[in-house]
Amino acid sequence: MKWTSCYKIVMCVLLGVMIAGCPYERMVSLNTNPEGAKVVATSDLGLKYFPDRPTPLDYRFKFGENPSEGPLKYNVEFRLEGYEPQTVTIAGKDYNQKKIYVTLEREVVREVKRLEPVISEGAGYTIEPRTVRAWAEDIEREVMAASHIVSLGDFQSILGMSISADGNKLVFSLAERVKDEMGNEKTVANLRSIQTKGGGITEITSGQWLDTSPVLGPDDYLFFASDRLRRRSMDIFRISSEKTSAIAVIRQTSDGINYQPSVANNGVITFTYKPTYRERLTGSRQIWSLGGENQYPTQLREGEMSAISPDGTQITYIGPDKQLWKVPINGQNPVQLTSTPIQKEGRKHPAWSPDGKYILYASDEGKDSKNEANYDIWMVCEDGTNTRQLTTNGSFDDFPVVSLDQQHIYFVSNRGFKEGIWRIPFPTSD
């Protein structure tokens, strides 16, 4: 440090006055409504300061007359759970305000984590966290009311859902972060069920597996995809939804992955298959069928997330263009059902109504009140007409299923900042 700078600092301390070029301090009282906010002060030099007490508090800010002697200003951020963060700038020069009072506004929207399947060439099939938007409000902007069935815990997500024939039970895949025998954190997914009227969650499968995409078929058998035979690869299995029988292998290959099963009332199965090439998952995603006219596994189209109609004659699926398509069970003459532009990742997880007249799906074509694209539940007639948006909440809505009596639609949503299962009435008119 130069002697002139040292001399100025010493003079400031000895004389108790500020002269040109001296570092100096200002005591500022920081207050918020409501109280209890955490404070982070970031200087224009990039240094962060964390006062060890919540508001209200008095904090001494240190400044310099130029950047070589200290900060010229601070951005002071106030954070409180459930409220939007707010930032106030405190500049040293000509700053005489001794008190700051900030009224915090309730948090409206938040970026939250959810667990989702990821398929990569090298790692195979894994479940990884991703960021999606969630809104604090749990109501719909339109007249359709949504009822809450169950909330999940922190860092738990649903990876597929189905409803029983009597309409009394929902079966879903619950992904969550757990610790293994060595204390290492990992992601697992197991099958669970809950009564549609609410209540406790019942365990169906357990273990260090990835059991995903459950769908209830004839005789209350539960079909699902799992890596329990091949780590980081998936095959199709079947078990009683009451777990009273052994797990049976329905579709297993030595390479590639078999996942996202769907089952018709006559037992015909469709699923997604992604092949490997030179031990890497580089092939296109394909729709296959098993049973019925196609006694052996048969490739039908390129695409994923297939849903077979209740009578087993039609398949709806997401094409490579991320639009919703429909094709007969023989795979010939597909029909495109949606065509609006893709905002994020396109359509997801179609499902048929029990009467076969409607197809429900999650779509990113709607926008929330902040003009951001988000996933809502949509419905279209099976011929591609009369497309309707059913949910309007700005949160992430996905995995719609329809009750057998066609009175209710169940779906997964993170509204209220907690992922869970919700229900809306089925529309009564076209």
C-alpha positions in Angstrom: 0.0 0.0 0.0 1.3 3.5 -0.8 2.4 5.8 2.0 -0.2 8.4 1.0 -3.1 5.9 1.4 -1.8 4.7 4.7 -1.5 8.3 5.9 -5.1 9.1 4.9 -6.4 6.0 6.8 -4.4 6.9 9.9 -5.6 10.5 9.7 -9.2 9.3 9.5 -8.9 7.2 12.6 -7.0 9.9 14.6 -9.1 12.8 13.7 -12.5 11.1 13.4 -13.4 13.0 10.3 -13.7 12.0 6.7 -11.3 13.5 4.2 -11.0 12.8 0.5 -9.9 9.2 -0.2 -10.7 7.8 3.3 -12.7 4.5 3.8 -15.7 5.1 6.0 -18.7 3.3 7.5 -22.4 3.9 7.8 -24.8 2.2 10.2 -28.1 1.4 8.6 -31.2 -0.1 10.3 -32.7 -2.8 8.1 -36.4 -3.6 8.6 -39.0 -5.8 6.8 -42.7 -6.5 7.0 -43.1 -9.2 8.0 -40.0 -9.4 10.2 -37.5 -12.3 10.2 -36.1 -12.0 6.6 -32.5 -13.1 5.9 -30.2 -10.5 4.5 -27.5 -10.9 1.8 -25.5 -7.8 1.0 -23.4 -7.9 -2.2 -20.9 -5.2 -2.8 -20.0 -3.8 -6.3 -16.7 -5.5 -5.8 -18.5 -8.9 -5.8 -18.1 -9.7 -2.1 -21.0 -11.1 -0.3 -21.9 -10.4 3.4 -24.4 -12.4 5.5 -25.4 -10.7 8.7 -26.0 -13.4 11.3 -29.4 -12.1 12.4 -32.7 -11.8 10.7 -34.5 -8.5 10.3 -34.9 -6.1 12.1 -31.1 -5.5 12.5 -28.6 -2.7 12.4 -25.7 -3.3 10.0 -22.5 -1.3 9.5 -21.7 -0.9 5.8 -18.1 -0.1 4.9 -17.4 2.1 1.9 -14.5 3.6 0.0 -14.1 6.9 -1.9 -12.9 4.8 -4.9 -12.9 1.1 -5.7 -9.3 0.6 -4.7 -10.2 1.5 -1.1 -13.6 -0.3 -0.7 -17.1 -0.8 -2.1 -19.0 2.2 -3.5 -22.4 0.5 -3.1 -24.2 -2.6 -2.0 -27.2 -4.5 -3.3 -29.1 -5.7 -0.2 -31.4 -8.6 -0.8 -34.1 -9.6 1.7 -35.3 -13.3 1.6 -38.2 -14.8 3.6 -39.8 -18.2 3.0 -43.1 -17.7 1.1 -42.3 -14.2 0.0 -40.8 -12.7 -3.2 -37.1 -11.6 -2.6 -36.6 -7.9 -2.8 -33.4 -5.9 -3.3 -32.4 -2.4 -2.2 -29.3 -0.5 -3.3 -27.3 1.4 -0.7 -24.7 3.7 -2.2 -22.0 5.3 0.0 -21.7 8.7 -1.7 -24.3 11.2 -0.6 -26.3 8.5 1.2 -27.9 9.8 4.3 -30.8 7.3 4.9 -30.3 5.6 8.3 -33.3 3.3 8.1 -34.6 1.0 5.3 -38.1 -0.5 5.6 -39.2 -3.1 3.0 -42.7 -4.6 2.7 -42.3 -8.1 1.3 -44.9 -9.4 -1.2 -46.2 -13.0 -1.1 -44.4 -15.4 -3.4 -46.4 -16.1 -6.5 -44.2 -18.4 -8.6 -41.1 -20.5 -7.8 -38.7 -22.7 -9.6 -38.9 -26.2 -8.0 -37.2 -29.5 -8.6 -38.9 -32.6 -9.8 -37.5 -36.1 -10.7 -37.9 -37.2 -14.3 -36.6 -40.1 -16.5 -33.5 -39.2 -18.7 -32.3 -41.5 -21.5 -28.8 -40.9 -22.6 -26.5 -42.8 -24.9 -23.8 -43.5 -22.3 -25.7 -43.6 -19.0 -28.9 -45.4 -20.2 -32.1 -44.9 -18.3 -31.7 -42.8 -15.2 -33.9 -40.5 -13.1 -32.5 -37.0 -12.7 -33.7 -33.8 -11.1 -34.9 -31.0 -13.4 -36.4 -27.5 -12.7 -40.0 -26.6 -13.4 -42.3 -23.8 -12.4 -44.8 -24.0 -9.6 -47.3 -21.4 -8.4 -48.3 -20.7 -4.8 -52.0 -20.6 -5.7 -53.7 -24.0 -6.0 -56.9 -22.9 -7.7 -57.9 -22.7 -11.4 -58.2 -19.4 -13.2 -61.4 -20.6 -14.8 -64.6 -21.9 -13.3 -63.5 -25.6 -13.1 -62.6 -26.4 -9.5 -59.7 -28.8 -8.6 -59.8 -31.0 -5.6 -56.7 -32.1 -3.7 -56.2 -35.9 -3.2 -52.7 -36.2 -1.7 -49.4 -34.3 -1.3 -46.0 -35.8 -1.6 -42.9 -35.2 0.5 -40.0 -33.0 -0.4 -38.1 -34.2 -3.5 -40.6 -36.9 -4.3 -42.2 -37.1 -7.8 -44.7 -39.2 -9.7 -43.6 -41.1 -12.8 -46.8 -42.4 -14.2 -50.3 -43.1 -12.9 -53.3 -45.4 -13.5 -56.7 -46.0 -12.1 -58.5 -49.2 -11.1 -61.5 -50.6 -12.9 -63.8 -49.8 -10.0 -62.5 -46.2 -9.8 -61.6 -46.5 -6.1 -57.8 -46.7 -6.4 -55.0 -44.8 -8.0 -51.7 -46.6 -8.7 -48.6 -44.5 -9.3 -44.8 -44.7 -9.4 -43.2 -42.7 -6.6 -39.6 -41.5 -7.3 -37.6 -40.3 -4.4 -34.1 -39.7 -3.1 -33.0 -42.3 -0.4 -29.7 -43.5 1.1 -28.4 -47.0 0.4 -26.7 -49.4 2.8 -23.4 -47.5 2.5 -25.1 -44.1 3.3 -24.8 -42.9 -0.3 -27.8 -40.9 -1.7 -29.5 -42.4 -4.8 -32.8 -42.2 -6.6 -35.3 -45.1 -6.5 -38.9 -45.5 -7.8 -41.4 -47.9 -6.4 -45.1 -48.5 -7.0 -47.7 -47.1 -4.6 -51.5 -46.9 -4.4 -54.0 -44.6 -2.8 -57.8 -44.5 -2.5 -59.4 -41.9 -4.8 -61.1 -40.5 -1.8 -57.7 -39.8 -0.2 -56.0 -41.4 2.8 -52.7 -43.2 3.4 -50.4 -44.4 0.6 -50.0 -48.2 0.3 -46.8 -49.9 -0.8 -46.9 -52.3 -3.8 -43.2 -52.7 -4.7 -40.1 -51.9 -2.8 -36.3 -52.0 -3.3 -33.5 -50.2 -5.0 -35.2 -50.3 -8.4 -36.7 -47.9 -10.8 -40.3 -49.1 -11.2 -42.1 -46.6 -13.5 -45.1 -46.1 -15.8 -47.6 -48.3 -14.0 -50.8 -49.2 -15.9 -53.7 -51.4 -14.7 -54.8 -54.0 -17.2 -57.5 -56.8 -17.2 -58.1 -58.7 -13.9 -56.5 -55.9 -12.0 -53.0 -56.9 -13.1 -50.4 -54.1 -13.0 -48.0 -53.6 -15.8 -44.9 -51.5 -15.4 -41.3 -50.8 -16.6 -38.3 -51.6 -14.4 -34.6 -51.9 -14.3 -34.7 -54.9 -11.9 -33.2 -57.3 -14.5 -30.7 -54.9 -16.2 -29.4 -51.8 -14.4 -29.8 -48.6 -16.4 -32.0 -50.6 -18.8 -35.8 -51.2 -18.7 -38.1 -54.1 -19.3 -41.8 -54.7 -19.0 -43.2 -56.6 -16.0 -46.6 -57.6 -14.5 -47.7 -58.0 -10.9 -51.1 -58.1 -9.1 -52.0 -54.6 -7.9 -52.6 -56.2 -4.5 -49.1 -57.8 -4.6 -50.5 -61.3 -4.1 -48.4 -63.0 -6.8 -44.9 -63.1 -8.1 -43.6 -60.6 -10.6 -43.8 -61.9 -14.2 -41.6 -60.7 -17.1 -43.7 -59.6 -20.1 -41.1 -58.1 -22.4 -37.3 -58.4 -22.0 -34.5 -57.9 -24.5 -30.7 -58.3 -24.3 -30.2 -54.8 -25.6 -32.2 -51.6 -25.9 -34.8 -50.5 -23.4 -38.6 -51.4 -23.1 -40.7 -48.9 -21.2 -43.9 -46.9 -21.1 -46.4 -49.8 -21.3 -50.1 -49.4 -22.1 -52.7 -52.2 -21.9 -56.2 -52.5 -23.5 -59.2 -54.3 -22.0 -58.5 -57.3 -24.3 -54.9 -57.6 -23.0 -53.1 -56.1 -26.0 -50.0 -54.2 -24.9 -48.2 -51.4 -26.5 -44.8 -50.0 -25.3 -41.9 -47.8 -26.3 -38.7 -49.4 -27.4 -35.3 -47.6 -27.9 -32.7 -49.8 -29.5 -28.9 -49.8 -28.9 -26.3 -49.6 -31.6 -22.7 -50.6 -30.7 -23.8 -50.7 -27.0 -25.1 -47.2 -27.0 -28.8 -46.0 -27.0 -28.6 -44.2 -30.3 -31.6 -45.6 -32.1 -34.9 -43.8 -32.5 -37.8 -44.3 -30.1 -40.4 -46.8 -31.5 -43.9 -47.9 -30.7 -44.3 -51.6 -30.5 -47.3 -53.9 -29.8 -47.7 -57.3 -28.2 -50.8 -59.6 -28.3 -54.0 -59.7 -30.3 -53.4 -59.8 -34.1 -49.7 -59.1 -33.5 -49.0 -62.3 -31.5 -45.3 -61.5 -31.5 -43.7 -58.1 -30.6 -44.3 -55.9 -33.6 -42.9 -52.5 -34.5 -45.6 -50.1 -35.5 -44.3 -46.5 -35.8 -41.6 -44.2 -34.6 -42.7 -42.3 -31.4 -43.1 -42.8 -27.7 -45.7 -42.6 -24.8 -48.3 -44.7 -26.5 -51.7 -45.3 -25.1 -53.9 -48.0 -26.5 -57.7 -47.4 -26.7 -59.9 -49.4 -24.3 -61.1 -51.7 -27.1 -57.6 -52.3 -28.4 -58.2 -51.0 -31.9 -56.4 -47.6 -31.8 -53.2 -46.2 -30.4 -52.5 -42.6 -29.6 -48.8 -41.6 -29.1 -46.3 -38.7 -29.2 -44.5 -38.6 -32.5 -40.9 -37.6 -33.2 -42.3 -34.1 -33.9 -43.6 -33.9 -30.3 -47.2 -33.7 -31.5 -50.1 -36.0 -30.7 -50.9 -38.8 -33.2 -53.3 -41.6 -33.6 -53.0 -44.9 -35.6 -54.9 -48.2 -35.9 -53.4 -51.2 -34.1 -51.9 -52.4 -37.4 -49.7 -49.3 -37.5 -51.0 -48.1 -40.9 -52.3 -44.6 -41.9 -51.5 -42.5 -38.8 -53.5 -39.3 -38.2 -52.0 -36.1 -36.7 -54.3 -34.8 -33.9 -52.4 -31.6 -32.8 -50.4 -29.1 -34.7 -49.9 -26.0 -32.6 -46.2 -24.9 -32.1 -44.1 -26.6 -29.5 -43.1 -24.2 -26.6 -40.9 -26.5 -24.5 -41.0 -30.2 -25.0 -44.3 -30.8 -26.8 -47.1 -33.0 -25.8 -46.8 -35.7 -23.1 -48.5 -38.8 -21.7 -51.8 -39.2 -23.6 -54.7 -41.2 -22.1 -58.0 -42.4 -23.4 -61.4 -41.8 -21.9 -63.2 -45.1 -21.0 -65.7 -44.6 -23.8 -62.9 -44.2 -26.4 -64.3 -40.8 -27.6 -61.7 -38.5 -26.1 -57.9 -38.3 -25.6 -56.4 -36.4 -22.7 -52.8 -35.3 -22.6 -50.4 -32.8 -21.0 -49.4 -29.9 -23.3 -47.1 -26.9 -23.1 -49.1 -24.7 -25.6 -50.9 -22.7 -22.8 -49.4 -19.8 -20.9 -49.6 -18.7 -17.3 -50.5 -15.2 -16.2 -46.8 -14.1 -16.5 -47.0 -15.2 -20.2 -44.7 -18.2 -19.7 -45.5 -21.5 -21.4 -46.4 -24.2 -18.9 -47.9 -27.7 -18.9 -51.6 -28.0 -18.4 -54.1 -30.9 -19.0 -55.8 -30.8 -22.4 -58.5 -32.9 -24.2 -59.3 -33.6 -27.8 -61.9 -35.7 -29.5 -60.5 -38.9 -31.0 -61.0 -37.5 -34.5 -58.8 -34.5 -33.7 -61.6 -32.0 -33.3 -62.7 -29.8 -30.4 -59.4 -29.3 -28.6 -59.9 -28.0 -25.0 -57.7 -26.8 -22.2 -58.9 -28.3 -19.0 -56.5 -26.8 -16.4 -55.2 -23.3 -16.3 -53.1 -23.1 -13.1 -49.6 -21.9 -13.9 -48.0 -24.9 -12.3 -46.8 -28.1 -13.9 -49.7 -30.5 -14.6 -49.2 -33.9 -16.1 -50.3 -37.6 -16.2 -54.1 -37.3 -16.7 -56.3 -40.4 -16.1 -60.1 -40.7 -16.3 -62.3 -42.6 -13.9 -64.3 -45.5 -15.4 -67.6 -43.7 -14.8 -66.1 -40.8 -16.7 -67.0 -38.4 -13.9 -63.5 -37.3 -12.9 -60.0 -36.6 -14.3 -57.1 -37.2 -12.0 -53.7 -35.7 -12.7 -50.3 -34.8 -11.1 -49.5 -31.2 -10.2 -47.0 -29.2 -8.2 -49.4 -26.3 -7.5 -48.9 -24.9 -4.0 -45.2 -25.8 -4.4 -45.8 -29.4 -3.4 -46.2 -32.2 -6.0 -49.3 -34.3 -5.5 -52.5 -35.7 -7.0 -55.5 -33.6 -8.0 -58.9 -34.1 -9.5 -61.3 -32.1 -11.7 -64.7 -33.0 -13.1 -64.9 -34.5 -16.5 -66.4 -31.9 -19.0 -70.1 -32.5 -19.4 -70.4 -31.2 -23.0 -68.4 -31.0 -26.2 
